Amino acid sequence: MKIIDLTRVIQEGMAQHPAHGKSPVFLSGTRSHDFWKRLEYPNPYDPDDCVSFQNEQIIVCGHTGTHMDSCFHADPESGYTIDRMPLECGFGNAIWLDVSHKFKPKGQISAKDLQEAEFRSGASILPNDIVLIHTGWSSVTDPAEYSTHFMGLAKDAGEWLREKKVRTVGIDSCNLDAHDMAHPVHMNFLRPRSLGLDNSDFIAIIENLVHIDQIPKARFLFSGAPIPYLGATGGQIRAMAIIES
């Protein structure tokens, strides 16, 4: 078995979508190794060593780094806050699609691009799949460029994925939508009542993935359930691709 980490490291000054406030702020915690060592509690397994602990406090937006959006993020009438998003949205059979040949600032990925990428993968998107989209945008290292000129999906790409009956869609960019203030993909996926569907017929969204192109097979097992912040609109995930030998 091989595991590929698809998670962006959380740190101060990291790239963040401008709509989601500051990047993380790391504060001193309530414990430090230096303080504990002065207490001189001996390590019961090593008499020349002292017991010590350290922690920290972090101020962070739920949409910082690799995260899942809840339906409530895009629909005030939805009861699906991040703590109520089904765990299945972050765990299950998955496929990744390579559209990195379309790489460009503010690039839009169309339904045709996704259809062609599926064909090139040699695999098929199945109902309830988790679909990860590799645009190559995660390779952008400048935080301002990454967060303002991001790539995303066009309206018809979201509609094509809806027709495929997928469970979750993730992307290596800070916004699943392309540069469109109407956010059609978010409305399609997280506010299904806009389509005349039940609120439970949503498609979960994961953003800010990395290393998708390192997954050696088109199909794999994905793991990335969100932190259950009570009543919140999003939560970080530790995204992993699990490939069986």
PyMOL commands that set and color helices and strands:
alter all, ss='L'
color gray80, all
select helices_A, chain A and resi 18-20+33-39+71-73+82-84+87-90+100-102+111-121+137-139+143-148+155-163+184-190+192-195+212-214
alter helices_A, ss='H'
color red, helices_A
select strands_A, chain A and resi 2-5+25-28+42-43+46-50+56-59+67-69+91-98+108-109+130-134+152-153+168-171+204-207+219-223+234-236+240-243
alter strands_A, ss='S'
color yellow, strands_A
deselect
rebuild
show_as cartoon
